[in-house]
Amino acid sequence: MFCVLCLQVYTNARYIYRGGTPEFDLEGWKTYVETHRKADPALSDKGIRQAEHLAKYLVPHLAIQASHPVRIITSPMKRAVETIRPTLEQLQKQPAHKNANSRCHIKCVAFYHESEGCHDKGKAEEGMNSSEISDLLKDAVADPSQDIDFVGFPNPERGWYLNATSSETRAESEIRAAKFFLWLCEYLDEELRTPMEDVFDAGVSLPGEENENEHDKCGERQRRRRMALLVGHGDFMSLVLKRIVSGFGHSVENEGIPHRKCIASLSKESLRYKVLSLTEKINHSALLCF
């Protein structure tokens, strides 16, 4: 599932410089964006409304299909955290499934940010630290200290982009996509090894499940499934997805950058298993990209 959420500066630039019309002023648009954009911007007004609509779609689905806690893997960028916040707030109002201690568990991954990183006119900025991200979510989770894990932060008291000196190059984004893909495979594999009743082969039905419609995303399920939601960014996720399909011989964006090589230690069957981990074994995993 892909969710396009607008940033205010681009919305304003499109309106001022007549984007999408024959009178579109491209140079004026570029100048405005460069002058007004922020390193780690928040959602626009439209983006906030879209995030609220996203919660209205996701929460009923999760309420009758997902076990608790729902796994959330999110970018550390402000707009990603703000995107999933309304969903988390609504999840807290749902009855706990089988007396689970929490409705959700969040992995905030420092190297899951958008391509180019956190910068202003090419100059790197640290981004939010773990405390600032926890503050953004303090009313959306039961206990931030227990429900949020921070992965890959270079210093828990500093921002997630601390070690960068400039904006990220395309080649650096591709290498980071390989790193994130391997981390995600390992994370999902660990979830699969957990002996719980909410991890099972979704392709095998039990008595009473014959009439369940897998395409009905809001249909009630006899067995709750362990679900993982990925809240990220469209361009970077396109690079991650290329790491998956490149393992089957598809073309890559740039030569000399890790694609299949990043997973060279895996056999073809092992790779197939890991791709299934992303698409089938943890059922209804979702990609929320913008």
C-alpha positions in Angstrom: 0.0 0.0 0.0 1.4 3.4 -1.0 0.4 6.6 0.8 1.4 9.9 -0.8 1.6 12.6 1.8 2.3 16.2 0.8 4.8 18.6 2.3 3.6 22.2 2.7 6.5 23.9 0.9 5.9 21.8 -2.3 2.1 22.4 -2.1 2.7 26.2 -1.8 5.3 26.2 -4.6 2.9 24.3 -6.9 0.1 26.9 -6.2 2.3 30.0 -6.5 4.2 28.9 -9.7 1.1 27.3 -11.4 2.3 23.8 -11.4 0.6 21.5 -13.9 -0.3 24.4 -16.2 1.2 25.8 -19.4 2.4 28.8 -17.3 4.4 26.6 -14.9 7.5 28.6 -13.8 10.0 25.8 -13.2 12.9 28.1 -12.1 10.6 30.0 -9.7 9.4 26.7 -8.3 13.0 25.5 -7.8 14.1 28.7 -6.1 11.1 28.7 -3.8 11.6 25.1 -2.7 15.3 25.6 -2.2 14.7 28.7 -0.1 11.9 27.3 2.0 12.4 23.6 2.4 13.6 22.2 5.8 16.0 19.4 6.5 13.3 17.3 8.3 9.9 18.9 7.5 6.7 18.0 9.1 3.6 16.9 7.2 1.6 19.5 5.4 -2.1 20.2 6.4 -3.1 17.9 3.6 -0.7 15.3 4.8 -2.2 15.4 8.3 -5.6 14.8 6.9 -4.3 11.9 4.8 -2.7 10.4 7.9 -6.0 10.6 9.7 -7.7 8.9 6.8 -5.0 6.2 6.8 -5.8 5.5 10.4 -9.5 5.1 9.5 -8.6 2.5 7.0 -5.9 0.6 9.0 -7.3 0.4 12.5 -10.6 -1.5 11.6 -8.4 -3.9 9.6 -5.9 -4.4 12.4 -8.7 -4.7 15.0 -10.1 -7.9 13.6 -7.1 -9.4 11.9 -3.9 -8.5 13.7 -2.5 -10.0 16.9 -0.9 -7.7 19.5 1.5 -6.1 19.5 1.3 -4.9 15.9 4.9 -4.5 14.7 5.7 -1.0 13.3 9.0 -0.3 11.5 9.4 3.4 10.8 11.7 5.9 9.4 13.1 8.4 12.0 12.0 11.4 9.9 9.4 13.6 11.4 6.9 13.2 8.6 7.0 9.4 8.8 6.4 9.5 12.6 3.6 11.9 12.1 2.1 9.7 9.4 1.7 6.7 11.7 0.8 8.6 14.9 -3.0 8.8 14.3 -3.0 5.0 13.7 -1.2 4.4 16.9 -3.5 6.6 18.8 -6.5 4.7 17.6 -4.9 1.4 18.3 -4.6 2.3 21.9 -8.4 2.5 22.1 -8.8 -1.0 20.9 -9.2 -3.9 23.4 -6.0 -5.8 23.9 -5.9 -9.1 22.0 -5.4 -12.0 24.5 -4.3 -9.6 27.3 -1.3 -8.4 25.4 0.8 -5.9 27.3 0.8 -3.5 24.4 -1.1 -2.9 21.2 2.0 -2.1 19.2 5.7 -2.3 19.2 7.8 0.2 17.2 11.2 -0.1 15.7 12.5 3.3 14.7 15.4 2.6 12.4 18.0 5.3 11.9 19.1 4.0 8.4 15.5 3.8 7.1 15.3 7.5 6.1 14.5 9.0 2.7 17.2 9.2 0.0 19.6 12.2 0.4 19.2 12.3 4.2 18.6 15.2 6.5 20.2 18.4 5.0 19.6 22.0 4.3 21.1 23.1 1.0 23.5 20.2 1.2 24.6 20.9 4.8 23.8 17.9 7.0 21.6 18.4 10.1 21.4 15.8 12.9 17.7 15.1 12.8 15.6 14.2 15.8 17.1 12.2 18.7 15.3 9.3 20.5 13.9 11.6 23.2 12.3 13.9 20.6 10.8 11.0 18.7 9.4 9.6 21.9 7.9 12.9 22.7 6.1 12.9 19.4 4.6 9.6 20.2 4.1 9.9 23.9 0.3 10.1 23.6 0.1 7.4 20.9 1.7 4.5 22.8 1.1 3.2 26.3 4.7 3.4 27.4 7.4 4.9 25.1 10.2 3.4 27.1 8.8 -0.1 26.5 7.0 0.2 23.2 9.7 2.0 21.1 13.1 0.6 20.2 15.7 2.7 18.4 17.9 0.9 16.0 21.1 2.3 14.5 21.2 5.6 16.3 24.9 6.6 16.6 24.3 8.4 20.0 21.0 8.0 21.9 21.2 11.7 22.9 21.9 13.0 19.4 20.1 12.9 16.1 19.9 9.9 13.7 21.9 11.7 11.0 24.7 12.7 13.4 27.6 11.2 11.5 26.8 12.6 8.1 28.7 15.6 6.7 26.5 16.4 3.7 23.5 15.2 1.8 23.6 11.6 0.8 24.7 10.7 -2.8 22.6 8.3 -4.9 25.3 5.6 -4.5 25.3 6.0 -0.7 21.5 5.6 -0.8 21.8 2.4 -2.7 24.3 0.9 -0.3 22.1 1.9 2.6 19.1 0.2 0.9 21.1 -3.0 0.8 21.9 -2.7 4.5 18.3 -2.0 5.4 17.1 -5.0 3.3 19.4 -7.4 5.1 18.4 -6.0 8.5 14.7 -6.4 7.6 15.3 -10.0 6.5 17.0 -10.8 9.8 14.3 -9.0 11.8 11.5 -11.0 10.0 13.4 -14.2 10.4 13.6 -13.7 14.1 9.9 -13.0 14.2 9.3 -16.3 12.4 11.4 -18.2 14.9 9.2 -17.0 17.8 7.0 -20.0 18.8 3.6 -18.2 18.9 0.2 -19.1 17.5 0.0 -15.9 15.5 2.8 -17.1 13.1 1.6 -19.6 10.6 1.4 -20.5 7.0 -1.4 -18.2 5.7 -1.9 -20.5 2.7 -3.2 -23.4 4.8 -6.8 -23.2 6.1 -8.2 -24.8 9.3 -11.8 -26.0 9.7 -14.0 -22.9 9.8 -11.7 -20.8 7.6 -12.8 -22.1 4.2 -14.9 -19.1 3.4 -12.4 -16.5 4.5 -11.6 -14.1 1.7 -7.9 -13.2 1.6 -8.6 -10.2 -0.6 -11.1 -8.7 1.9 -8.7 -6.6 3.9 -11.3 -5.8 6.6 -12.8 -9.3 6.8 -12.7 -10.9 10.2 -10.2 -13.8 10.7 -10.6 -16.9 12.9 -6.8 -16.7 13.6 -5.2 -13.4 14.3 -2.0 -12.9 12.3 1.3 -11.3 13.3 1.6 -8.1 11.2 4.4 -5.8 10.4 3.8 -2.3 9.0 6.7 -0.4 7.3 6.4 3.4 7.4 8.9 4.8 5.0 9.6 6.9 1.9 8.8 6.2 -1.7 12.2 6.8 -3.3 14.2 4.9 -0.7 11.7 2.0 -0.7 12.1 1.7 -4.5 15.8 1.1 -3.9 15.0 -1.5 -1.2 12.5 -3.3 -3.5 15.2 -3.4 -6.3 17.4 -5.4 -3.9 14.6 -8.0 -3.7 13.9 -8.3 -7.5 17.5 -8.1 -8.5 18.0 -11.4 -6.8 15.9 -12.9 -9.6 18.0 -11.4 -12.4 16.3 -8.1 -13.0 18.3 -5.0 -14.0 19.7 -2.6 -11.5 19.9 1.2 -11.4 23.7 1.7 -11.2 26.5 -0.8 -11.9 29.1 -1.3 -9.3 26.7 -0.7 -6.4 25.7 -3.6 -4.1 22.5 -5.3 -5.3 22.7 -9.1 -5.7 26.2 -8.9 -4.2 24.7 -7.6 -1.0 23.0 -11.0 -0.5 25.6 -13.1 -2.2 25.9 -15.3 0.9 22.4 -16.5 0.3 21.5 -19.4 -1.9 18.7 -19.0 -4.4 16.3 -21.0 -2.3 17.3 -19.0 0.8 16.6 -15.8 -1.0 13.2 -17.0 -2.1 12.5 -17.8 1.5 13.5 -14.3 2.6 11.3 -12.7 0.0 8.4 -14.9 1.2 9.2 -13.6 4.7 8.4 -10.2 3.4 5.3 -11.0 1.4 3.6 -14.1 2.9 4.9 -15.6 6.1 4.2 -12.4 8.1 0.8 -11.9 6.5 -0.4 -8.6 5.2 2.8 -6.7 5.7 2.3 -3.2 4.4 4.6 -0.6 2.9 3.5 3.0 3.7 5.6 5.2 1.4 5.6 8.9 0.6 
